[in-house]
Amino acid sequence: MGCPWAYFSHRQRRFSILGDPVLGKSVSNLLGELLHEELATRWEQLLLDDAFTGGALAWLPGRTPRVRQLVYPAGGALDRLYFQEVRLTPEGDPRILGNPGHIQLRGPVRQVVTCTVQGESLLAVRSDYHCALWKVSKQGQPAPLQVLQVEKGATGINLSPHLPGEMVVCSRSGAICLWTPQDGLRQIYKDPETLVFRDPSPWRWADFTAHPRVLTVGDHTGVKIIDTQGPPGCGLLLFRGGAEASCQKGERVLLTQYLGERGPDSLQPTLHLICTQFSLYLVDERFPLVPMLKWDHGLPSAPLLAQMLPPPQPGCPRPLLLGGQGGHLQLLHITAEEASTPRLAGPPQSLPSRSDSLSAFPLLEPKSQWRLQERLQAPTIGLAAAILPSSSTPVLSLFQLSAAGDVFHQRLHLREDSRPPDDPGPNFHAPTASWSPQATACCRRWLKALLEVPLAPPVWVAPTFSYRRLLGFKEQQKVEGKGPEGLRAAMAKGRLLQQRDLGSLPTAEPPPGPEPGPMDELSERLEAAWEGPAAAWWEQQQGRTSWAGTRRKRRKRRMQLSSTFSSLSGRLDFSDATSPPHSPDRTSPVSRPQPPVILPSQELTQDLWARGIPSERQQTLRDYMAKLPLQGNTLEDASAPPSQTSSIQATPSRQRTLWDCTAELPPHRDTPGGTTVPSSQTSSVRATPSRQQTPVLSGSQPHRKKPRMGF
């Protein structure tokens, strides 16, 4: 998935580059203004969506009193107006007759109003920017009369109960227009400002009164009475929102409706209904600014729908149906005699909502249950009701239209209240809903159809480009075996793919494992940090580093000692000419064991210690002499006379004697007898079989600076 606008042609990119310095600032400012306006509109809709004020569901009379037409919008955008013929049984159950007819519109339907005047049935429909008027015959065929275009957007329409064909239209600009078949469309009132106090909402509403040429104009702050034949700007306030009407802080007018009808059981023809977020008012146009009745309805959502019904029986109060946007319903009974003020005949009663019927549906999986709950809790945008007179108990058939396009039906039996009329206790508890087998079967069919409809995928067009410039043509290789066929069969049947569908899988050798290589310091550190004991690894690394440094220092010291001994052996001259002749009476060292050789330690010790060899090097020199490649296996002379102490003859046999004596020396500097040659002095005499040198006496040795060994 990707953005469909991310791929531009070469020509568009060139135009964008060339026009950016000129169009960049103006386009960004325009887009910023449009975005700000859209965000403000969305925020207002979240607070209060008044687009469906008045309702988008209505009844039309049919061929018989029990056969009527239900008019409602449907479709994904609510842009199709349906006409469904419905027959109501004596028990109040609806029966659908045939398929509905529909009219395709150019915008979503926001309001549907019907009225029958002098035997003519009229139908008015409001969209966002269009309003239309139809005349419906007895057979249910609508004939268009007029289509109006509202440039600033329409907020409300109403039909006249006095003269057929008159329609009033309200605009967001504050203009009120009246359309009549004789004069057409004309503007009768315009005020961009609100009536009582300043309110940013552009919502306007208009309705008719007891006089055919007097109308009510309302906004969120109040209601005003205007005369269409009088001078512009004249009028009288009918209702003022605020402390005068005991309104709460932030309370606004949401709906005004004319309740006067001509008939024997009708109320007074001058009554008007005004609904706010918290209360409803009954106002008489003869006594402006003085509400005749106020009642706190207690609906949790804004009451945007209201319908006054005829009395179920002669002499009974008239039911008033009040509907909230969240699907909550309330039924009130209003009575008014000729000379008395209107009052409530009984406590208001809350009716079951659509979401209360969720328990009657079967238990579903979580995803389907969530879809069903969301569908039942959709906002209510239409309300229509009809009372069927019955010999025993009147039946109220109630239809509701949700924003998802679903039409729900409820059947309510109206019974008299057993309590005395003076009891003011309200009854806000909804009656218990009972499901008939027919209703249960109908709901199951609706639920099945709902779950079969797939979710709408996001609508966008995939970018198109050519592959020929990037990739060459490659023939498809034929795959042996029954793997693809089994996969297609399993997908066609919708079952789980199993091993037998794929056949025998080819055996492949496992890939060779990675060859172990030398671990670097970073890999070891990361591995130790991943496993946990990073502190132990750090201590081990510190010990390894110190041990490596010690090894380097030792190697350096040994190299310095080797150079020192090389220079020392170069100054000693062990010559065979200065050696005394061999005595014939001497025996070979092979025939008898030799005692330890005692060299002239006094003079040799003075000569070697004068060369600057300290006593601390004894162990190091001993280790070094142990690794020298010495030759010769016999010892020719183990001692020398005192007269020959100045010249020491070094031969292979004498080298062996020095090695043996050095191996027997203790680690201390001097022996108790003082006759044994120290290891540092003995190791300083280096002799090779190929070259014999004569040592130079200490008296004739020049002064030499002590070498620094690194300690």
N, C-alpha and C positions, 0 to 999 in steps of 0.2 A: 504494500500500500504506500502511496505517496501523494503529494500534493499535485493536482492536475495542472496547476498554474506554474509549476516549477520548471517547465520545459517551454522555452520561448524560441521563436525562430530567429534566424540571423538578422532579418530586417527589423524585427521588433527590438532586438538588443541594440542595434545601431540607433534607432529612433530614441530609445531610452537614454543612451549615452549623450546624444546630441541635445536632447531637450531637458536634461536634468538641471542645468544651471538656470533655465528660464522657468520651467514648470515645477521644479522641486518644491519651492516654498509655497506657491499657491495651492498646489495639489495637497500638500501636507496640511495646510490650514483648513481646506475644505473637508478633508477626511477627518480632521480633528473635531470640527463642528458637528459633522454628521454622527461621529461616534459618541460625542457628548450628548447629543439629542437622543440617540438610541438608548444609551445607558439610562438617561433620565426617564424615558418612557418605560423601559423595563422595570425600573425601580417603582414607578407609580403603579404598574400592573401588579407587582408583588404586594404592595400595600393594599390596593383596592382595584380590582379589574371590573370596571363599569361598562364594558363593551356589550354585555348581554343583559343590560337592564331592561326589564319588561318581559323577557322570555322569548325563546325561539320555537315554541310549541303552541298550537292552537287547534280549536275545533271548528269545523264547517258543517252547517246543516246538510243533511242528505235527502234521499227520497222519502224516507219515513222518519218518525221521531226516534226510533231505535237504531237507525242506520245513519252514521255520520262519517265525515272524512277527517282523518288526522293529518295535519300538515306539519312537517318537521324537516330539518336539513340533515343530510348524511354525507358520507364520503370522507376521505382523508382530510380535505380542507373545508368541509362543511359547505361546499359550493353547489350542492345538488338539492333542490327542493322537491320533496316527495309528497305525494297525495295517496294516502292509504285509506281504503274504505273499510270501516269497522262496524260490526253489528254487536250491540250489547244485549246479552240475554237478560231475562228477569232476575237472575241471581247476580248479575253484575259482571259476568265473565265475558271478555271480548272475543269475537270470532273474526278472523281476518278473511276478507272477501277478495279473492283475486290478487294479482300482482299490482304493486303500486306504480303509478305514473310519476314521472319526475321532469323537472325543468332544470337545464344546466345554466348556471349563473356565472358571472365573471368575478365573483368575490365571495368570501365567506358570509353566510347568513348570520346576522346578529340579533334580529328581532322580527317576530311574526305577529301581526295584529289582524284579527277578524272582527267584523261587525255586520249585523243585519239590520238594515233600515228600509222600511216600507217594502218589505219582501225581497230586497236585493241583498245578496251576500257579497261582501267586499273583502279582499285580502290584500294587505299591505306588507311589504317585506323591506327591511333595511339591511344594507351592507355597509362596508366601511365608507365607500365613496359613491354609492348608488342607492336609489330608492325606487321601488316599483309598486304599481297598483294593478290588481286584477279584479275582474268581475266573474264570479263563479255561478254557474247555472244550477238548476235543480239536479241535473244529471252529473254534476261534479266536474264539468269541463271549464277550466279557467280561460278567460279572455283578457289579454292585456289592455289596460287603459292608458297608462302613462309610465314612463321611465325617466327619472330625474338623476342628474349628476351633481353631486355636492363636492365642490373643489376642496374645501377645507376639511371635509369629513363630517359625516352625520352622526349624531349622538342619540337621537330619539325621534320616533314618529307616533302618530295617533290618528284614529279615524273619528269623525264626528258622529255622535249618536242622534243628531237632529236631521241633518241633510245628507242624502246619499252622495258619495263620491268626494266629500271634502276630507282633505288630509293635511295635517300640520307637520312640518319638518323642522328639526333643530340642527344647527351647525356648530362646529367648534369655534367659529369666529364670533359667536354671540348673536347671530342672526336667526330670527324665527320667520319662516315662510309658510304661507297658506296656499294650497293648491285646490282649485275648484274646477269642475268641468266647464263652467261658463267663462271664468276669468283667467284660468290657467294659474301660473305660479306668480306670486307677488310677496314682497317682503313687508311684514307688518310690525316688526320690532327688531332692534339691534342695539346691543350694549356689550362691548368687550369686557367691561368691568363687572364684578360680581355685585349682588344686590345689597348685602348688609355689611360685610367686612371683606378684606382682601383675601382671596384664595387663589392659588396658582392653577387650579384645575380648570380645563376648558369645557367641562361637562355642562350641558344644558338640557332642559326637559320642558315639554309643553303638553297641555291637555285642555280639554274643553270643559265648559261649566254648564250651568242650567240655562244660560242664555246662548243662543247660537253664535253671536258675534263677540262674545267675551271669552277670553282664554286665560289660562294660568301659565306663567313662565317661571321656571325654577332653576336654581343651581344648588351648589353644596352649602350655601349660606342661608337661603330662604326661598320663599315663594311669593310671586307678585301676580296681581290680576290686571290685565290690560284689555282695552277696548280696541278692536280692530278697525272701527270706524272713527275713532277719536283722533286727536292730534298726536303726533309722535312724542314719546316720552312720558305721556300721562299714564297713571296707574296707581294702584293701591296695594300695599304689602298685606298679604294674607297670613304669612307665617314668617317669624324672625327667629333664626337660630341664635341661642345664647341664654343668658340668665333669665330673660323674660319668659322663655318657655321651659325653664328649669332644665336646660341642657347641660350635660357634663362637658368637661374641658376636652376639646378636640372633636366633639360630636358634630357630624355633618348630615345634611339631607341627602338621602340615597334614592328615594322614589316618591313620586306624587301620582295619585290616581283618583279620577272622578268616580264616585260611587252612586250617583243619582241615576235611576232608571225609571221609566214610565211603567207603572203596573199597579195592581191593587195591593200587592204585598211588598212593594218596594219601600226603601227608606226615604228619608227626606231628599228631595232632588238637589239640595244645595250642599251635600256632604262631600268632603274630600279626605282621602287617606294620605298621610305623610309618614314615611318610615325613615328612621335614622339607624345608626349602629346599635343603639341601646333601647329605643322606645318607638312606639307608634302613636300617632296623634290622629284624632278625628276633628276636623275643622269645618265650621259652617261659613260659607262665603258671605253670609249676611252679617256675621260678627267676626271681622278680621282681627288677627293677633290675639284671639281668645280661644284656645283649644277647648273643645267640648269634652274630650276624653283623652287621657294619657295612660299608657300601659307599658311597663317594661317587659318586653317580650322574652328576653333572656336567651336569644339565639346566639350560639358561639360564632356564627359567620354572618356576613352582611346580608340583610334581607333585600334582595333585588327582585323578587317575584311575589306577586299578590294577585288574588282572584276572589271576587265576590260571587257567591253562588246563590241561586234562588232557594227559597225555603223548601225543605223536604216535604212539608205538609202545610196546608193553610193555617195561619195563625202561629206558626213556629218561627223562632229567630232565624236570621239569615247567617249561614256559615261564611266565614272569611278565612281563606287559606293563605298562609304566609310561608314562603319558602326561602331558606338561606342558600347562599352560594355553595356551602359545604355539604348540601344534601339534607339538612335538618328541616323538618316541617312542623308547623304549629297550626292548630285549628281553633278559631275563636267563633263565638256565637254572639251576634250583635242584634239588639232589638231597639226599636225607637217608635214610639207612638207619635201621633200627629202633633200633639202639643208638648211633648216631653223631649228631653235631650237624649241622645243615643247612649247606651250603656251596654255592658257585657252581661249577657243572659246567664253565663256560667263561667267557671274557671277555664282558662285556655288549656288545651290538651296537646301534648307532644305526640307526633305520629312516628311509626317506625321508619327508620332511614334505610337506604340500600345496604349500607355496611352492616346493619344488624342481621341481614339474611346470610351472612357468610357462614354461619354455623350449620345452615341447612344444606350446604353443598358437601359432597364427599371429600374426604381427606386426600390431598394431592401431595406430590413431591414438592420440595421447597420452592423450586423455580416456578412451577405452575401455580402453586399457592400464592406466590408473590404477584404473578400476573393477574390472577383473579381478584386479589385484594386491591391492587392498583386500579383495576377496571371498575370495581364497585365504588371506590372512593373518588372517582373523577368528579369534578365540579358539576353542579346542576345548572343547566342553561335554559331549561324550559319546564313549564308546569301547565297542565291542563286537567280539568276535572269536570265530572258530570254526575248529577244526582238523578237516579231512576226512581220514580215513585212506585212504591209497592204496597200491597194490602197489609202486610205484617210489619216489616221493618224497612225503612229506606236504605238504599245501598249507594255508597259513594265510590265511583270509579275514578281512580287517580292515576294519571300518566306523568312520568318524569322523563326528561331528556338529559343525558349526560354529555359532557364535552367530548367523549369518545364516540358519540353517535349512537349509543344504545338507548332504547326506549323501554322503560320499566313500568309495570302496571301493579297497582295495589287495589284491593277491594276492601272497603270498610263499611261495617254495619252501624248506622246511626241509631243510638238508643237514648232515651230520656235519662237525665241525671236523677238518681234517687234521692240525692241530698236536697235540702231546702234551698230555695234561691237566695236566701239571705246569708248563706254560709260563704264567706269570702275565701276559704282555703283553696289555693290553686292545686291543680293536678298536673304536674310536669312529668309524670311517669308515662312512658309509652306503653300502649297495650301490647299484650303478647301476640306475636304473629303465629298463625297456624297455616300449614302448608297442605293444600289439597293434592291428591295424586296427579291431577292434570297439571297443576303448577310445578310440581316436582319434576315431572317428565319434560315439561317445557324448559325448565332451567337446566336439566341435564343435556338437552339438545343444544341449548345455547352455549353451555360450557364446552361441549365437544367441538362445536364449530370455532369457539374462541381459541382452544388449544391447538387446533389444526392449522390455524393461520400462522405462518412463520413470521418472525420479526423482520421488519423492513430493514434491508441493508442500507448502508450509507450510499447516497446517490452521488456519483462522480464518474467522470469519463477518464479512462486510463490513457496515458500519453501514448501516442503512436509514433514510431520511428522505424527505420529500415534496419534489418539485421544483415543485409547483404554486404554492406561495407565493413562490417566488423567480423562476421563469422562466415566461413565458407559452408557450402552444402556438404552434409555428411550423411551417408546412407545409414539407415537404421539396421543394426545387426539383429539377426534372427536369434531369438532366445530359445534354447532347447528346453524341453521339459514342459510340465503342465503348471508352472508357477503362475504366469499371467492369467491363464484361463481360470484356475481356481480362485485367484484374487477377484476377477470380474464376477464370477458366480457368487462368491460370498458377499460382495458389495451389492449385487442385484437383489439378493434375498434379505439383506440387512442382518446377517448373522455374524457371529464372531469368527474370525479367521483362525483356522486350526492347522496343525502340522500336516495332516493328510491332504489339505488343499494345495500345499506347496510341493508335495512329493519329496523325494530324497534329495537332501541338500548336498552339494559337492563338498567332499572333505578337503580341507586345506590345512597345510602345515602351519603350526603356530609361528608367528613371526619371531625371529631371533631376539633374545633379550639384549638390552644394551650392555656393551662391554664395560667392565669396571675400569675406570680411569683414575688418575691421581686426583685426590680431593684437594682443592685449593682452600685457602683460609676462609674466603667468603662463604663457600658451600658448607664447610664445617660449622661456621658461625650460625648460618641460617638454620641448619639442621638442629643444632643445639638449642637455638631459640624456639624452634617449632616444638621440639620434644619437651622442653621445660627447663632442664638444669643448665641455664646459661651461665650462672655464677661459677659452677664447677668447671665449665669449659674455659672460662676466663682465667681461673687460677691455674689450670693445666697449661694454658697458653703462656701465662707469665712464667711458669716454671720451665717450659720448653725454651722460651726466649733466653732466660738466664743461663740455662745449660749450654745453649748454642754459643752465647757470648763467652762462657768459660772455656769451651773447646777452642774457640778462635784465639783467646789469650794464651792458652797453653801451647798451641801450635806456633804462635809468634815467639814465645819464650824459647821453645826448643830450637827454632831457627836461629835466634840470637846466640844460644849456647853452642850450636854447631859452628857458627862463624868464629866464635871465641876460641873453641878448641882447635879449629883449623889454623888460626893464627898462632896459637900456642905451640902446636906441633911443628909448625914451620920454623920456629926459633930453636928447637931442640935438635942436635945432630948426634944420632946414635950410629957411630962408625965401628966397624969390625977391627980396625987397626989399633984402636985403643983398648980393645978387650984383651984380658990376659989369656995365655994359652990354656987349653984344656988339660986338666990333670989326668994322668992315666989311671990313677987309683980310684977315680970316681966311678961310681956305679950308675947304671941307667935308672931312671925313675921307674922303669917298668919292673926292675928286679926287686926294689924295696920301696916301701912308702916313704914319702917325703914329709918332714915336719914343716910347720908353717915358716915361711921365709920372713926374716926380719931384715928390712932394708935400713940403711943409715938415715933414720928418721929426722935426726936433729938438723943436719945440713940440708936435706931435701925439703924438710918442712919449712925451714926458713926461706929456701929459694922459692917454693910454690906460694907460700903466704905473702911473700913480698910482691907477687904478681897481682894481688888484689882479689883473690878468690875468697869470699866470706864463707863462714861455716854454715850459713843457711842453705847453701847449694848442695849439701852432701847427698841428700835423698834424690834430688833431681839429677845430679851427676851419676849417681849409682844406677838410676833407671836408664840414663843415656848410654852408659858403658855396657849395660846388659844387652843392648841391641847392636853393638859394633861387630862387624864380621872379622873375628880373630882367627888366625891360622897357627898351626903348630901344635903338637901334642906332647912334646918333651920339655923338660926343664933342665938346662945345662948348668946353670949356676944360680944358686939360691942366695948367695951372700957375696960380699966383696970386702977386701981388706980396707982398713981405714985409710990407707994411703991413696986409695983410688976413689975416694968419695967425691972428688971433683969431677970425675968423668964416669958416667954411668953408661955401660954398654947395654943397648936394647936390642935383643934378638927375639925370634919367634918363641923360643922357650921362655925367655924372660917375660914376654907378653903374657904367656899362659900363667906364669907365676904371679904377675900383677893382677890378673883376672881372678885367680883363686884367692889371693890375699884380700882383694877388694870385696869379694863375696862373703869373706869371713869377718869383715870389719863390723863392729857395732854401729848403731845409728848415731852415737855421740861423737864429740870432736876428739877427745883424748882417751886413751886406755889407762888403766891404773899403772901399768909398768912404764908407760911412755916409750915403748920400743916398737910399737906397731905403727905402720904408716897410715895416716888418715885417708879416708876414702876420697876426699877432695884432692889430696896431693897425689895419690896413686893414680886416680883417673885422669889427672892432667898430663900424664906421660903417655903419649900416643906413639905407637911403633907399628910400622908396616914391614912386611917381609921383603919388599922390593927396595926400600930406602931406609938407611940407618943414619941417624944424625947424632952429633955430639952436643950435649947441653951446654949452654953458656952459664957460667957461674953468676950468682946473684951479685957478687961484688962488681963485676964488669957489666951488669945489665943496666941500661939507661933507664931513667925515670919514665914510667908510662902511666898515663891517666887511667883511672879505674873505669872499666866499661860499665855502663848502666844496663842492667838486665830487665828492667821493667817492673821491678818490685818496689 
